[in-house]
């Protein structure tokens, strides 16, 4: 489904007018940051957290602008009031300019990714690719390595690609965070090496409430077989079990993964 309206710096415009010149050097050089927010029945999920991360990403790459979370939140609400009350995603695209006042903020409604039931029931497959994102803690437009890695994953009929850094450690997916499970302990890569996912943060909070230990440490790819299983987190699909990475298939989906997935779903229902 396509949407006829979007927002540019708070002004509702026709989607066909949401264009950027090829002569815009800031955009062509990837000087921008973005966020995806899931909208369900007209309600934007975790909007405040996504906007905080948008601002943090901009600070990390020195992108100056005249915006604040409250202003962008109001722009989102104004746009949503003009759109159908259904489920979709919105993309916030903040493109830098030569001055703070020249920064552009697009808010674009996009079709939702509808998860398949079998992903949750049987898990998904991943393929590992050696690459590292520049500015890993910022959600920037410098996405070529991730784009190429994801294309490799799709060619291999996998859900996502798993980033392996130069030291042989697991980092994240191209559009997901990954967490490993062993017994009643979950393991995640160091926060400074990955994009801090909004969904992952909620899941980790759920884990603490369930008294599940959370360990943050380097995760060498060579130790993959030491874990009982793994799961992915993302805005679009929540918590999804991983059944296979490259040629290694986990014996089963650990009960803890199911438990955390249910806890996350319940958290979302109560909050929204």
Backbone torsions as a table, in degrees:
resi	resn	phi	psi	omega
1	UNK	NA	137.5	177.0
2	UNK	-106.7	154.0	-178.0
3	UNK	-117.4	138.6	-172.1
4	UNK	-86.8	-12.9	-175.8
5	UNK	-122.8	150.3	171.5
6	UNK	-150.5	-176.1	-176.2
7	UNK	-127.0	138.0	175.0
8	UNK	-128.7	111.3	-178.0
9	UNK	50.4	40.1	175.9
10	UNK	89.1	-8.2	-179.8
11	UNK	-97.7	127.7	177.5
12	UNK	-74.1	125.4	-179.0
13	UNK	-130.7	165.4	174.2
14	UNK	-70.6	137.4	-176.8
15	UNK	-57.3	-30.9	-179.3
16	UNK	-69.0	-16.0	178.6
17	UNK	-93.3	0.9	179.0
18	UNK	-83.7	73.5	-175.8
19	UNK	-119.1	154.9	178.0
20	UNK	-129.5	132.3	-178.0
21	UNK	-67.4	143.8	174.3
22	UNK	-67.0	-13.1	177.6
23	UNK	-89.0	0.1	176.5
24	UNK	-77.4	97.7	-172.1
25	UNK	-66.5	-31.8	179.5
26	UNK	-63.5	-41.9	-179.9
27	UNK	-71.7	-45.6	-177.3
28	UNK	-66.3	-23.9	177.0
29	UNK	-94.2	5.7	174.9
30	UNK	77.3	24.4	-179.6
31	UNK	-85.1	78.3	-178.7
32	UNK	-167.3	166.2	177.9
33	UNK	-134.0	163.3	-176.7
34	UNK	-152.8	166.6	174.4
35	UNK	-144.9	151.0	169.9
36	UNK	-114.7	132.3	177.6
37	UNK	-122.3	132.0	178.2
38	UNK	-81.2	133.0	177.8
39	UNK	-117.1	124.9	179.4
40	UNK	-124.2	120.4	-177.8
41	UNK	51.9	40.4	177.1
42	UNK	81.5	2.0	-178.4
43	UNK	-105.7	122.1	177.0
44	UNK	-78.8	123.3	-176.9
45	UNK	-82.6	132.8	175.4
46	UNK	53.4	42.0	-176.4
47	UNK	-61.1	-46.4	-177.8
48	UNK	-60.0	-42.6	-179.2
49	UNK	-65.2	-40.5	179.3
50	UNK	-67.0	-39.4	-180.0
51	UNK	-69.3	-35.9	175.2
52	UNK	-61.6	-40.9	-179.9
53	UNK	-69.8	-34.9	176.0
54	UNK	-58.4	-46.7	-179.5
55	UNK	-65.5	-39.5	178.1
56	UNK	-64.5	-42.2	178.4
57	UNK	-60.2	-42.4	179.5
58	UNK	-62.8	-42.7	178.4
59	UNK	-61.6	-39.6	-174.4
60	UNK	-66.2	-29.1	179.6
61	UNK	-104.7	9.2	177.6
62	UNK	71.2	29.9	179.7
63	UNK	-86.9	109.1	-179.8
64	UNK	-87.4	142.3	-179.4
65	UNK	-156.6	170.5	-178.0
66	UNK	-108.5	25.0	-174.4
67	UNK	-102.9	164.0	171.0
68	UNK	-143.2	162.1	-176.2
69	UNK	-56.4	-37.4	-178.4
70	UNK	-63.7	-40.6	179.9
71	UNK	-65.1	-47.5	-178.9
72	UNK	-65.6	-37.8	177.5
73	UNK	-60.1	-40.4	177.9
74	UNK	-66.1	-38.9	177.2
75	UNK	-62.9	-39.5	178.4
76	UNK	-63.2	-46.9	-179.7
77	UNK	-60.3	-41.5	179.3
78	UNK	-61.7	-42.8	179.1
79	UNK	-66.6	-45.1	-177.9
80	UNK	-62.1	-30.7	177.8
81	UNK	-67.5	-16.4	179.3
82	UNK	-100.2	-2.6	-177.6
83	UNK	-110.5	161.2	177.9
84	UNK	-62.3	148.1	176.8
85	UNK	-82.5	82.1	-178.5
86	UNK	-143.0	-170.5	-177.4
87	UNK	-99.8	129.6	177.7
88	UNK	-164.8	-177.5	175.5
89	UNK	-114.3	154.3	168.2
90	UNK	-121.2	139.5	177.5
91	UNK	-108.5	127.4	174.7
92	UNK	-102.2	120.3	-176.1
93	UNK	-118.6	110.4	-179.5
94	UNK	-108.1	110.8	-175.9
95	UNK	-106.2	128.8	-178.8
96	UNK	-72.1	159.8	175.3
97	UNK	-130.1	-175.4	178.8
98	UNK	-70.5	-24.8	174.6
99	UNK	-131.6	166.4	-179.4
100	UNK	-60.4	-37.7	-177.3
101	UNK	-72.6	-14.1	179.2
102	UNK	-90.9	-4.8	177.9
103	UNK	-63.5	144.2	-179.1
104	UNK	-118.4	135.1	179.0
105	UNK	-119.5	110.1	175.9
106	UNK	-98.7	139.5	172.6
107	UNK	-122.7	112.7	-168.9
108	UNK	-119.4	122.2	172.8
109	UNK	-76.5	135.2	-178.3
110	UNK	-131.2	153.1	177.3
111	UNK	-58.6	142.0	179.3
112	UNK	-74.9	149.4	170.8
113	UNK	-87.6	114.3	-179.5
114	UNK	-91.5	115.4	-176.3
115	UNK	-69.6	146.8	176.7
116	UNK	-87.5	140.5	-179.7
117	UNK	-58.9	-33.9	-177.6
118	UNK	-66.2	-24.8	176.3
119	UNK	-60.7	-42.5	-178.8
120	UNK	-77.6	-32.3	-177.2
121	UNK	-78.2	-44.4	-173.4
122	UNK	-110.2	-15.8	-176.8
123	UNK	91.9	170.1	-179.0
124	UNK	-119.9	163.3	179.5
125	UNK	-104.4	151.2	177.9
126	UNK	-133.9	156.4	173.6
127	UNK	-123.4	137.7	-177.9
128	UNK	-87.0	142.6	179.3
129	UNK	-137.9	134.5	-179.8
130	UNK	-84.4	111.2	175.6
131	UNK	-168.8	161.7	176.6
132	UNK	-135.8	136.7	176.6
133	UNK	-76.7	139.9	170.5
134	UNK	-67.9	146.3	-178.0
135	UNK	48.9	64.1	-172.5
136	UNK	-58.4	-26.1	-178.6
137	UNK	-86.7	-1.9	180.0
138	UNK	-113.6	140.5	179.4
139	UNK	-93.6	86.0	-172.5
140	UNK	-102.7	173.7	177.8
141	UNK	-83.5	-1.0	178.5
142	UNK	-79.6	73.5	-168.9
143	UNK	-109.8	11.0	-176.6
144	UNK	-58.5	-48.1	178.4
145	UNK	-58.2	-41.6	179.5
146	UNK	-66.8	-38.9	179.2
147	UNK	-61.6	-45.9	-178.8
148	UNK	-66.9	-38.8	178.9
149	UNK	-65.4	-42.4	179.5
150	UNK	-64.6	-35.4	177.6
151	UNK	-64.5	-37.2	175.2
152	UNK	-62.2	-42.2	-180.0
153	UNK	-62.6	-45.2	-178.4
154	UNK	-66.4	-36.8	176.7
155	UNK	-62.1	-34.8	179.3
156	UNK	-85.9	7.6	-179.2
157	UNK	59.8	39.6	177.9
158	UNK	-109.6	156.2	-178.8
159	UNK	-69.3	-39.3	-177.6
160	UNK	-158.1	165.9	175.3
161	UNK	-101.8	146.2	-178.6
162	UNK	-106.4	121.9	-177.9
163	UNK	-76.7	128.3	174.6
164	UNK	-116.5	124.4	-175.2
165	UNK	-83.4	-178.9	-175.2
166	UNK	-64.5	-17.8	178.0
167	UNK	-96.8	6.6	177.5
168	UNK	81.4	18.8	-179.6
169	UNK	-100.5	146.8	177.6
170	UNK	-75.9	135.4	178.4
171	UNK	-113.9	-70.7	-173.0
172	UNK	-166.4	173.8	172.2
173	UNK	-86.0	173.5	179.1
174	UNK	-69.4	-23.6	-179.6
175	UNK	-142.8	18.7	-176.6
176	UNK	-143.4	159.9	165.0
177	UNK	-101.8	151.1	179.0
178	UNK	-120.6	142.2	178.4
179	UNK	-132.8	138.2	179.6
180	UNK	-106.8	154.5	-175.2
181	UNK	-126.0	135.0	170.5
182	UNK	-143.3	114.5	-175.3
183	UNK	62.9	-127.5	178.2
184	UNK	-105.6	28.5	179.1
185	UNK	-122.3	137.7	173.7
186	UNK	-113.6	146.2	-174.7
187	UNK	-124.1	135.6	178.5
188	UNK	-134.2	154.9	176.6
189	UNK	-65.5	157.9	178.1
190	UNK	-55.8	138.1	-174.8
191	UNK	-58.9	-35.1	-176.2
192	UNK	-71.5	-9.4	-177.8
193	UNK	-102.5	-2.7	-175.2
194	UNK	-134.2	169.0	170.7
195	UNK	-80.2	123.6	-178.3
196	UNK	-70.0	101.8	-176.1
197	UNK	-73.2	138.7	177.9
198	UNK	-65.0	-45.5	179.3
199	UNK	-64.8	-42.1	178.9
200	UNK	-60.2	-40.4	-179.9
201	UNK	-61.1	-39.8	178.0
202	UNK	-65.6	-43.0	-179.9
203	UNK	-63.4	-40.6	179.0
204	UNK	-64.7	-36.5	176.0
205	UNK	-65.8	-40.6	175.9
206	UNK	-61.8	-39.9	179.8
207	UNK	-61.0	-42.9	179.6
208	UNK	-63.4	-40.3	178.8
209	UNK	-65.7	-28.7	177.0
210	UNK	-87.5	4.6	-179.3
211	UNK	60.5	36.8	174.1
212	UNK	-93.1	128.6	-179.1
213	UNK	-70.4	138.8	178.4
214	UNK	-118.4	122.0	178.9
215	UNK	-116.9	128.6	179.0
216	UNK	-108.7	117.0	-175.2
217	UNK	-163.2	162.1	174.0
218	UNK	-58.6	139.6	-178.2
219	UNK	-120.4	89.4	179.9
220	UNK	-60.3	137.1	177.6
221	UNK	-59.2	-30.3	-178.0
222	UNK	-65.6	-16.5	-179.1
223	UNK	-99.3	12.7	-175.3
224	UNK	-51.4	-40.7	-175.2
225	UNK	-75.8	-4.8	179.1
226	UNK	-77.7	-13.1	-174.3
227	UNK	-100.4	153.6	178.8
228	UNK	-75.7	-26.9	-177.7
229	UNK	177.7	-173.2	-178.9
230	UNK	-154.8	162.7	174.2
231	UNK	-147.1	157.6	179.1
232	UNK	-107.5	151.5	172.9
233	UNK	-128.5	142.6	176.2
234	UNK	-162.1	162.0	179.3
235	UNK	-60.3	-41.2	-172.4
236	UNK	-72.4	-38.4	-170.1
237	UNK	-122.7	-0.5	178.0
238	UNK	74.6	-116.7	-177.7
239	UNK	-113.9	120.3	-177.9
240	UNK	-127.3	125.5	178.0
241	UNK	-66.3	150.8	173.9
242	UNK	-105.0	125.1	179.4
243	UNK	-97.8	-25.1	-174.2
244	UNK	-154.4	139.6	171.8
245	UNK	-126.7	117.9	-173.6
246	UNK	55.3	-125.0	-177.2
247	UNK	-96.0	5.8	179.5
248	UNK	-100.2	125.4	178.6
249	UNK	-111.1	125.9	178.1
250	UNK	-64.8	143.7	-176.8
251	UNK	-58.4	-37.2	-178.4
252	UNK	-163.9	168.8	174.2
253	UNK	-84.8	117.8	-177.5
254	UNK	-60.2	142.1	177.2
255	UNK	-55.5	-30.4	-179.7
256	UNK	-62.9	-33.9	178.5
257	UNK	-64.4	-44.1	177.3
258	UNK	-61.5	-42.1	-177.9
259	UNK	-64.0	-43.2	179.0
260	UNK	-68.1	-36.8	177.3
261	UNK	-62.9	-42.6	178.5
262	UNK	-66.6	-39.7	179.6
263	UNK	-64.2	-39.3	177.7
264	UNK	-65.0	-45.9	179.9
265	UNK	-59.8	-40.4	179.3
266	UNK	-67.3	-38.9	177.5
267	UNK	-60.3	-44.8	-179.3
268	UNK	-64.2	-42.4	-179.7
269	UNK	-62.4	-42.0	-178.4
270	UNK	-70.0	-36.4	-176.7
271	UNK	-76.0	-37.7	-172.7
272	UNK	-111.2	NA	NA
